[in-house]
């Protein structure tokens, strides 16, 4: 249970809510304990003929007033205690989301989205239940249980001791079953995470599933995961189903003992009939805490299991730490010094001993075969990953000494895998520059050669693009992302195969259109189409993580090396209409 103790900072924020809620709950519990005493007095006076109809009305009124007090108090404790657990749920979920955003790319490389979604939904719900109803039941168990026992001892100590015979068994069973429930619930949560990830993956890749006619196969895989989730839940329910009736049975055993012995005490005059009825009433009140012990243990075990899973995430720390330097102005001079980088769980370096100097406002082209390290170079510059050897400098600063937000705020980047939000085209283009005006958005949409296509839609810039831009073609998504990057007006611009989904002619038109935007910034354009880089001041050719060649387009063609070979092959492909 110590995992839940780590939530104390959240509980302390609402300490007064919890305090007044607990006070209201205690008052209600005490009021509930008054009712058997009122019944005892009424029955004993009826049995002796001390009261008539008016006296009954008097006791009826007292019970009604107590009931009204219980109803009002119940409203307040529900509002204060359950409300606080909901507020803690909100803050815990927000903190989890905020913490996930601080983690490195490498963390998300090894953790599935569905698993993280399960943490944010199922696990936090389980924690909320333990801090809400679990907390309430725990207080009920303590107050009602202890107070009922005191009342019962006042009536008959001997009868109470006989009634408590099942209690040691209840304690033993609750402890044993609680551990088992905790273990099984962790397995249920793990199965739910797998199920969530399968649904998320299939919905994201629904087009691929349909194109390859894999609906039935995916349904079968989903059925298997769903069945596993049901099987694990059934194991948990089976244990819980045995536990709950067993507790009730032991509680009822105590009542049977009381009926047998208590009836004899009434017959022999050891206790009054009113005292016997009150004793039975207190025993029935005691049954709820006895039953609730199991429920409380279940809630806290589930909450602890879920909090342990959440704690594993909160214990994760970003390996890429922010520096403190915040230069007033970025000129955009970049230098890679002896940089070597290998991805996690890979043996072959993605980049090996890279030495590269890019002047401020220089236009650099980067090309090379697939998996040659082009994107890795950019990932290191953005500090999405950290090199194992060497260092990267911007304007003379080691980027490790710069604040990460400052670094990234000065780089506009269009990645290969374009991502659009399920929002309007206008908001997608203005993402990162929300203050941009209509004229700016239109201007850069025209430069990216997407404006005319946007305006063919009835809603124009206010067209909603759907999840991940599903209503747009690959080329349209790339050009919207390009307009977004240009609108940012950052001193460093990086285009990583940013218009690879359009035809070669359109790509050249777009690159010609953005030439004026490249003049006053350091520009790095990565492209597998070498003709798109012909105007670059320098072209870097990467192969197997190393710089093989560099120079202008004409120098590299005359060199007769790898670049020349790629260029001549693409010339032939262009003539054949293949690119």
N, C-alpha and C positions, 0 to 999 in steps of 0.2 A: 504493500500500500504506500510505500515511501515515494513512489512515482507521483502520486497525487499531491504530496506535500510541496512539490515544486510549483503548484498552482497558488501558493499562499499569497504571492504578490497580487494576483487578480482578486482574491477574496478580500485582501486588506483594502483594496480600492473601494469596495462596497461594504466595508465593515459595519457601517451604521444601518444599512439595509438588512444585513444579516442579523445584527443585534436586535433591532426592533421586530424583525420577522420572528426571531427565536422567542422573544418576549411574548408576542401574540400567540405563537404556537404553544408555549408553556401555559398561558392563561386558558387557552381552549382545552388543553389536556386536563388542567385542574377543574375546569367547569364540567368536563365529562365525568370526572371522578365524584362530583357532587350528586349526580343523578341517582346512583345507587343509595346514597345516604338519605336522600329525600324519599325514595321508595321504601326504605327500611322504616323510617319514621311513620310514613303513611300507613303501611301494612300493619305495623305493630299497634298503632292507635285504632285501626279498624278492627283488629282482632280482639282488642279489649273493649271496644265500643265507646272509645273516648271521643270520636268524631263522627259527624254525620255528613249530609250532602254539602253543606257550606264548607266544612273542613276539607273535603275532597277538592272543591273548587280552588281552595287556597293552595293546595299542593300542585294541582294542575297548572295554576298560574305561575308558580315557582319554576316548574319544569319548562314551561313555555318561555319564560324569561331567560332561563339558562340556555335553551335551544337558540334563542335569538342572539344571545351573546356569542355562542359558538359559531353561528352563521356569519356574524360581522367579523369576528376574529379570523375565521377561515379565509375570508376575502383578503384581509390584510397580510396574513402569512403567505398566501399564494402570490399575491402581488409583489411582496418584498423578497421572498426567497426564490420562488420560481422565476420572477422577473430578473433577479440578480444573476441566476444561472444562465438566463438567456443573454444578458449583457456580457457575461464572461465568455460565453460561446462566441459572440460577435467579436470580442477583442482577441480571443485566442485564434480564431480563424483569420482575422486581419494580420495578427503577428506572424502566423504561419506563412501567409501569402507574402508578406513583406520579407520574411527571412528567406523564403525560396528565391526571391528576386536578388538576394545578395550572393547567392551561391554561384560557383563557377560553371562554365559550360561543361567541364568534365564531369560534374555531378549529374547533370541531365543526360549525359552520354550513357550512364550506367544505371539510371533509375527511370522506370516507366511512368508515363503520364497518368495512366489509369491507377497505379498504386498511389501516386501523390494525390489524385482526386479522392480516392477512398479515405486517405488521411483527413482531407479537408471536409469530408461529409460524414462518413460513418464514425470515424474515431472521435471527432469533436462532438458529435451527438452523444456518444457514450459517456464522454467526460462531462458533458452538460447534465446528463441524467444523474450521474453520481453526485454532482455538486448541487443539484436541485432536489429531486425526490429522494435520492440516497441520503442526503443530509437531513431532510425532513423526517424520514423514517427512522434514522438513527436517533434523533431527539425523541421521537415518539416511543421508540423502544426503551430508551432510558427513563423518560419521565413517567409514561403510562405504566411501564413494567415495574419500576421501583415503587411508585406511589400505590399501585394496585396491591403489590405485595404487603406494603405497610398496612393498608386498609384491611387486607385479609387477615394479617397477623393480629390486628386489633379485635377482629371478630372471633377468630379461633386459631391459635398457634398450631395446635395438633392437626386440624383439618388442612391448614395451609401446607404443613410439611408433607402430608400425604399427597396433596395436589401437585407438589413440586417434584414428585418422584421421576417424571419423564424428563425433567430439565437437563440433567447430565448427559443423557442420550442426545438431546437436541443440540447441545454445545458440541459434542463430538462429531455428530453427523454434519452440522453446519461447517465445521472446520475442514473436514475431509472433502465434502462436496464443493466447498468454496474453491479449494485449490484446483480441483478437476475442472470446474466451470471456467476458471481463469485460463487454463491451458487450452481448453476447447474453443473458447471465444477468440483467442489469438489466431487459431487455425481458421475460424469462420471469417475473420477480418482479412486474412491473407487470401482466402478464396474469393472474397468479394472484390479485392483489388485486381486479381487476375481477370475476373469477369468484366469489371469496369474497363480495364485496358483493352480487352478484346472488342467490346462494343465501340469504344472510342476509335480504335484502329480501323475497324471495318467501316464505320461511318465516315471517317476521314478519307479512306481509300475506296469509297463506294463505287467510283467509276471504274477502277481497276478490277474490282470484284465482278462487276457486271460485264465488262469487256471480255474478261477471261472465263465467263460463265461459271463462276465459282460460288454462286449463291448457295447451292445445296451443300457443298463442302464446308462453307463457313457456318451455315446453320447447324451442321452436324458438330463442328468444333464448339460452337456456342452451346449446343445442347449438353455436350460433355462437361464443359466448364460449369454450366448452370446446374447440372446434375451433381457435380462435385460440391458445389456451394450448398445445394439442398441436403446432400448426405452429411456434410459437416454440421449444418444447422440441426439436422435430425439427431445427430449424436448429442449435441448440446441440449436440445429440447428433451431428449430421452432422459438425460441426467437430471435436468430441471424438473421434468414430469415426475420422476421418482422422488426427488427431494421435497417438492412442495406437498404432495399428499402425505408423505411420511411425517413431516412436521405437523400437519393437521391431525393425523392419526394420534400422534403422541400428545398433542394438545387436548384432543377429545378424550384420551385415556384419563387425563387428569380430571376432566369434568365427570366422567363416569364414577371415578373414585369418590369425588365430592358428593355426587348424588346419593351414592350408597351410604357413605359414612355420615354425611350431613343430614340425610333423612333420619337416620338413627338418632342423631343428636337432637333433632327437633322433637321426635317422638318421646325421647326420655327427658325433654325439657332442658337440655344443656345449653341450647341457644334458641332464640325466638324465631318464629317463622319469617319475620321481617329481616332478621340478621341473616337467615339462610338465603333468602331471595337476594339480599345485597351481596352476599358472598358469591353466589352464582353470577351475579351481574359483574362483579369485579373479576371473576375468573374469565368471563367472556371478554371483558376488556383486555385481560392479560393474554388471551389467545391471539389477538392482533399483533402485539409485539413478538410473541413466539413465532407466528407465521412470518412476520416482517423481518425477523433475523435472517431468514434465508434470502428474502428479496433484497435486503440491504447488502448482504454479502455478495449476491449476484451483481447488483448495480456497481458496488465498489470494485469488485474483481474485474468487471467489464471496463469500468472507467480506468482502472490501473493498467490493464492490458493495453488499452487504447493510448493512454498517456505515455506508456513506455515506447510505443511506436512513434508517437509525436516527438518524444524526447530525443529519439535517435536522429530525427531531422534537425531539431533545435541544437543538437550537439555538433552538427556539421558546421565547419567554419570555412569561409572562402580562403583558398590558398593564395589567390592573387589579391594582395593587400594594396590599398590606395596609399599613394604618397601624399605629401603636403603642399608641394609647389603648385602655384596657380599663376603662370605667366600672364601678364596683361594682354599680350598679343602673340599670336602664332604666325610665324612667317611660312612655316611648312618645310623646313629643311629636315630631311630624314636620313638616318644612317644606320645600317645593320653592320655590327662588328662581330665577326666570327660566330654567327648565330647557328646553333644546332638545336633541333627540336624533334622529339619523338612522341607520338600520341600514346596515351595510356594503353597498356596491354599490347603494344606493338613493338616489334624488335628492330625493324628497319626505320631509320630516321626519315621523317617527312621533309626535313630541311637539314642540310649538312654543310657546316662551315660557310655560311652565307656572309659575304662582304659586299655591301652595296651602299653607295652614297647618292642621294637624290637631292638636287639643289632646290631651293625655294622657288616656287612657281614653275618648276620644270614639268614637262609633259612626258611621262614615262609609259611605255607599253610593255606588257608582260605576256609572254606566250610560252607554249610548250606542250608536250603530249599530256594525255590524261594522267592524273595522279603524280604530276611532276613537282607539286608543292606550291602552285600559284596561290590558291586560296589560303593555304597555311601561312604564307608570308603576310597576308592581310590580317588574318586572325591574330597573329602575334603583334602586329602594329596596333591593333585595337585592344590588346591585352585581354582577348577572350581566352587565350591560353598563354602559358609562360614558357619561354625557351629554357632548356636544361643548361645550355652553355651560351656565352656571349651576351651582348646587350644591344638594345635598340635606342637610338637617340633621336630626339626631335628638338631642333633649334638649340642644340648643345645640352639639353636635359636628358638624362637617362629616364625613359618613360616610367620606370618603377618609382621615381621620385615625384612624379606628377599625380595630382588627384585624378582618379579614374574618370569622374564625371567631367572634369575639365578637358581631359584628353579626348573623350568621345564626343564632347560638345563641339570640338573643332574639326571633326572628321565627318563628312557626309559619305555614306556607304550604301551601295546597292548590291546586295548579295546575289549569288546564282539562284538560290531558292527564294523567290519573291513571296513575301507574306503581305496580304491585305486583310484588314479587319472587316468584320461584318457590319459595315457602316456605309455612308455615302461616299461617292468618289471625291467630293469636296473635302470631307474630313480625312480621308486617306491621304490625299495630296498634302493637306495642311498638318498632318501628324508631325509633331516635333516643332511646329511653328504655328501655333493656334491663332496667333495675332495676324497672320497673313491676310491681306485684303483680296477681294474678288479679282482685281486686275492682275495681281501677282500670280494667283493660281492659274488664271487663264493664260497668262504669258508663258509660264513654264509648261503648261499642258500643251501649248502649241509647239514649243521647242522640242518636246518629247514626241511630237507627231501623234498625239492621242486626242487632242481637242475636238477635231471634226467627228471622230467616232463617238466621243462622249455625247456630243450635241445631237447625234442621230437618235438618242434615247429621249422619250417624251419628257423625262424629268431632268435631263442634262446632268449637271454636276451633282444634283441631289439624288441621283440614281443609287439605290442600295445594291452593293455588289454581291451580297450573300456571303456565306461562311468561306473564309480564305479566298474570296473573290471568285467563287465557283461559277458565276454567271458570265465571266470574262474569259477570253482566250489567254494562253500563256504570254503571247506578245503584248496584249493589252495590259495585263498585270505588270509586266516588266516596265512598260512605258509610264504607267502611273507611278511606279516606284521610282523611276528615274526623275519624273517631275517633282516628286517629294524630296529627293536628295538635292536637286538643283535649287529648290525653293529655300532650303536651309541656309544656303550661301555660306558654307564653311570654307576655311582656308585650305583644307585638304579634301579632295574628292576622289573616291575610289569606286570604280565600276567593275564589278567582277562578272564578266560575261553578261552584262546587264541587259543586252538586247539580243541575246542569242536565239530567242524564240521567234524573231521576225526574220524575213528573208534578207538576203545579203544587200539588195538594193536599198531597202528601207533602213537597214542598219547604217549604211553609208550616209544616207540623208540625215539621219538623226545625229550621227557623229559630226557631220558638217554643220548642222544647226547649233550644236553646243560648243563649237570652237571658240566663239566669243566668250563663253562662260568659263573656259579653261585658262584664259590668259592671266587672270589675276589670282590664280590658286595653284597649288601643287596638285597635279592630276596623275592618277595611276589607273590606267585602263587595262584590264585583263581580258584577253579574247583568244579563243582558239582559231578565229579567222584572222590570219595575219594581215590581210589587206586592210582591215579596219584600223591597223596600227601604223600605217605607212607615214602618217603625218607626225608621229611621235618624235620628239627630239632624241630619244634613245629607246631602244627596244632591248629588253632583258629576255633571254631564252633560258628557261629552266628545263632540266631533265633529271629525273630520279633525285630530286631534292637539291640539286647543285646548279649553279650558274654555268652554263656551257658556253654561251656567247652573249655579247652585247655590242650595240652600235646602232647606227641609223639603218633604216630599211635597205638603202642601196648598198651600204657597207656589208651588211649581213648577206644580201643576195650574192654579191661578188665573192664573199668568203667561201661559198660553196659548201657550207656545213649543214647543220640540222635545220636552221631557219630556212635556208635556201631550198632544202628538200621539201619542207612543209609548204613553202610558197609555191613551188612548181606543181606539187600535187594538187593544191587548192585551185591553181589556175586551170588545170585540166578539169577538175570537178565543176568549176564555174562554167566552162565552155560546154560541158555536158548537162548543165542545168541541175546539178546535184546539190549545190549550195546557193 
